[in-house]
Amino acid sequence: MECAERFWAKVDKSGECWIWTGGCFKNGYGEFGLDGKMRLTHRISYLWHHPLSIDLWEHREICVCHRCDNKKCVNPSHLFLGSQMDNITDMMKKGRRRQGKGDVSGEINGNSKLTEDDVREIRFKYANGGITKKELALEYGISAGALGNVILRKRWKHI
């Protein structure tokens, strides 16, 4: 069986994202043996559909990014080239930035004690006076430092 046939036999094209059903690296991205090396499947798909004048395998600083944010997607229309900074900027615009294990901003952070409505209420109550940071922190079950970061917009900047 030809290399491309082996590759596409492991892709489910039934949806908008073309899902890699073969093996994956530990980071969740698809892997496929090509030229004697295990390669990222989305990079292979991009190269097969968008031939380049440079060697994408040599130039690891060039990222193949996902518009769909699906690590297993190999649909070439969902892929674009960019720098690591482009990839990070795209991730941040979509609210997927992780600073540490499980650290995601806002309500989608499973460790968050606040909701967006809580943040609005805290800022409203503090701005109107008559309540201390310590009292607000106790009311919402967070530390005074965390409350200060909410009020100063160092955290929950998007609200």
N, C-alpha and C positions, 0 to 999 in steps of 0.2 A: 504494500500500500504506500502511495506517495505521501510525503511529509504533510502537505497541505490537506490531503484527505484525512489523515490521522488526526490532524488538528481540528478540522471542522466537524469531524464525527463526535467530538467531545464538547460541542457547543449547542446549547438549546436556543434556537432562534424564534421561539414561540411568542415572545413578548417584545416590547420595545428595547429592553436591554437583552443583548445576546449573552447568555450566561455560560461561563466556563464550568463544565461538569467534571472535568478531570482533576488531577491532583493539584494541591495548593501548597505554597510556602507557608511557614508558620504565621506570617503576617496577614494571611487571608487572600493574597493575590495568587491568581492561577499560575501554574508552572508547566512548562512543556520542554522536552528535550529537542534542541535545535543546534546543529553544528557541534555536536558533542558536549554541549553545555545546557544546563537547565536555565531557561529564560522566562521572563515575565510574559504571560500570554497577551496582555493588552499592548505591550510594546511590539510583539510579533504582528498582531493584527494591524496595528497602526502602520508598521513598515510595509506590510504586504499591500495595503490599500493606498498608502502615500509614500511611494519611493522617494528617498532623500539622496542628496549628493554627498552627505556625510555619513559616516558609520555610527549609527545610534548606539551600537554596543560599545564602541570606544569612548563616546562622549556621554558618560553617565551623568554629567551635569545637566543634560537636557532631559526633562521629565516628560513622560506621556501622562497627561492628566485626564481625569474622568469628569465630564460635565454632569453625569448622573450620580456620581459619588458611590458607584457600585464597584467594589474591588474585583468582582468576578466578571464584569461586563467587558466584552471584546468587540462590541459594535463600533466600527470605525467612525461613525457619525457622532458618537458620544465621546470621542477622544480628541485631545488637542495637545500640541507641544507647548512647553513653557519652561521657565526656570524654576528652581526650588522656591524662589520668592513668589513667582506667579502662582504656584501650587498652594503655598501658604496663604496668600492673599485670597485666593478662591475659597479656601477652607474657612477663613475667617469671615468672609462675606456671607457664607452659608451657615454660620454659627456652629461650626464643627471643631473649633479650636480646642485642643486638649493640652493643658500645661503639664499634667501629671496623670498618673493612672486614674482614670475615671473622672478627671477634673474637666467638666464641661460647664459653661456658664448658664445662668438662669435656671428656670424651673426644670429643664431637662437634666440637670445635675441631680442624681439620685440622693446626694447628701445635702441638698439645699433645704434649709429650714423655712425659707421664705417663698412666697409666690410673688408674681408681678403686682398683684393687688396689694399685698403686704408692703412692698417697697413703696408704692404710691402713697399708701396710708402713712407710713413712717415719715416720709418726706413732708407730707401735708401737715401732720401733727407737729412735727418739729418746727416747721416754718411758721406755724401759727402760735408757737410759744406755749408757756404754761406747763410744759413737761420736759423733764431732763432726759439726756441720752441714757442715763442709767435706768430710769423708769421705763423708757421705750425698750431698751435691751431686755429687761426682765419680762415685759409684756409679750415680746415676740420670741423669747427663749434663745436669744443670741448674745454674744459677748458685746461689751461696750465698744471694743475695737472694731468688730464686724459692723456694728450699727453706724459708727463713725464713717466707715468706708462706704456704706450705703448712702448716707446723707451727703458726703462729699463727692459722690458719684465715682469713686475709685472702683466700686463694684456695682454691678447692675447698671452699667453705663447706657445700655440700650433702652432703659426705661426713663 
